[in-house]
Structures are given as C-alpha cells and as structure tokens.
Amino acid sequence: MLWTILGLIVIGLIAGLLARLIIPGKQNIGILMTIVLGIVGSFVGGFLGFLIFGADPAGGFLQPSGIIGSIIGAIIVLGIYVAVTRRRVTR
C-alpha cells in the first residue's frame, strides 16, 4: 500500500510538471498543487482511456499507456484550472 501511494505521488509529480511545461503561460501553483494536479490528471486520463479504449485496469498502473494517459489528463485538468482561475481573476 505504501509503495502504491509513493508511486502515485511520483507519477503525479511527473505528469503535473510535464503538463505545466506544455501549457503556455504562468501558473501560480506550488509543488504540492502540481502533485495533486498530476494525480487528478492520472484519474482523468485513466477514466478516459477506459471509456475510449476499454483498457483493463488489472494490467497495473505503471504502463506506458497509463503514464501517457496521466500526462494527457493532467494537461486537461491544468487547462481547466488555468481557464477558471484567469476568469476569476479578471472579474
């Protein structure tokens, strides 16, 4: 269980950092929010992968498609976060 949690944190950090590099502009979030963003992105990417491809989650969570899905999910979540916070700041 501990290794699963540590794995989620590491994958979340990597996915969140890559999403922050890909999305243009400055995001005012810290390292903890980056990890949370990556973990939420992992769930979003995994859910979309399951819906689109019918992937089997029993294959493990450290698969190339899972990591790519995590990064894509993190990009989606960060894009939504940036759009919501920019809209809120301009009001």
C-alpha positions as CSV (number, residue, x, y, z in Angstrom):
1,M,0.0,0.0,0.0
2,L,2.8,2.4,0.9
3,W,4.5,1.8,-2.5
4,T,1.3,2.4,-4.3
5,I,0.9,5.8,-2.6
6,L,4.5,6.7,-3.3
7,G,4.1,5.6,-6.9
8,L,1.0,7.8,-7.2
9,I,2.9,10.8,-5.8
10,V,5.9,10.3,-8.2
11,I,3.7,9.8,-11.3
12,G,1.6,12.7,-10.2
13,L,4.6,14.9,-9.9
14,I,6.0,13.9,-13.3
15,A,2.6,14.3,-15.0
16,G,2.0,17.6,-13.3
17,L,5.4,19.0,-14.2
18,L,5.1,18.0,-17.8
19,A,1.6,19.5,-18.0
20,R,3.0,22.7,-16.6
21,L,5.7,22.7,-19.2
22,I,3.3,22.1,-22.1
23,I,0.6,24.6,-21.1
24,P,1.8,28.1,-22.0
25,G,1.7,31.0,-19.5
26,K,2.5,31.2,-15.9
27,Q,0.6,29.0,-13.4
28,N,0.7,30.3,-9.9
29,I,0.7,26.9,-8.2
30,G,3.2,25.3,-5.8
31,I,4.8,21.8,-5.9
32,L,2.0,20.3,-3.7
33,M,-0.7,21.6,-6.1
34,T,1.4,20.2,-9.0
35,I,1.4,16.8,-7.5
36,V,-2.3,17.0,-6.8
37,L,-2.9,18.1,-10.4
38,G,-0.9,15.2,-11.7
39,I,-2.8,12.7,-9.5
40,V,-6.2,14.0,-10.5
41,G,-4.9,14.0,-14.1
42,S,-4.0,10.4,-13.7
43,F,-7.5,9.5,-12.7
44,V,-9.0,11.6,-15.6
45,G,-6.6,10.0,-18.1
46,G,-7.3,6.5,-16.8
47,F,-11.0,7.1,-16.9
48,L,-10.9,8.5,-20.4
49,G,-8.7,5.6,-21.5
50,F,-11.1,3.1,-20.1
51,L,-14.1,4.8,-21.8
52,I,-12.3,5.2,-25.2
53,F,-10.3,2.0,-25.4
54,G,-11.9,-0.3,-22.8
55,A,-8.5,-0.8,-21.2
56,D,-8.1,-3.3,-18.5
57,P,-7.1,-1.7,-15.2
58,A,-5.9,-5.1,-13.9
59,G,-2.7,-4.7,-16.0
60,G,-1.1,-2.5,-13.4
61,F,-0.7,1.2,-13.2
62,L,2.9,1.6,-14.4
63,Q,2.3,1.0,-18.1
64,P,3.3,3.3,-20.9
65,S,-0.3,4.0,-21.9
66,G,-1.1,4.8,-18.3
67,I,1.7,7.3,-18.0
68,I,0.8,8.9,-21.3
69,G,-2.9,9.0,-20.1
70,S,-1.8,10.6,-16.9
71,I,0.1,13.3,-18.7
72,I,-2.9,14.0,-21.1
73,G,-5.3,14.0,-18.1
74,A,-3.0,16.4,-16.2
75,I,-2.9,18.7,-19.3
76,I,-6.7,18.7,-19.4
77,V,-7.0,19.4,-15.7
78,L,-4.4,22.2,-15.8
79,G,-6.1,23.7,-18.8
80,I,-9.4,23.8,-16.9
81,Y,-7.7,25.2,-13.8
82,V,-6.0,27.9,-15.7
83,A,-9.2,28.9,-17.5
84,V,-11.2,29.0,-14.3
85,T,-8.6,31.0,-12.3
86,R,-8.0,33.5,-15.1
87,R,-11.7,34.1,-15.4
88,R,-12.0,34.6,-11.6
89,V,-9.0,37.0,-11.5
90,T,-10.3,39.2,-14.3
91,R,-13.7,39.8,-12.5
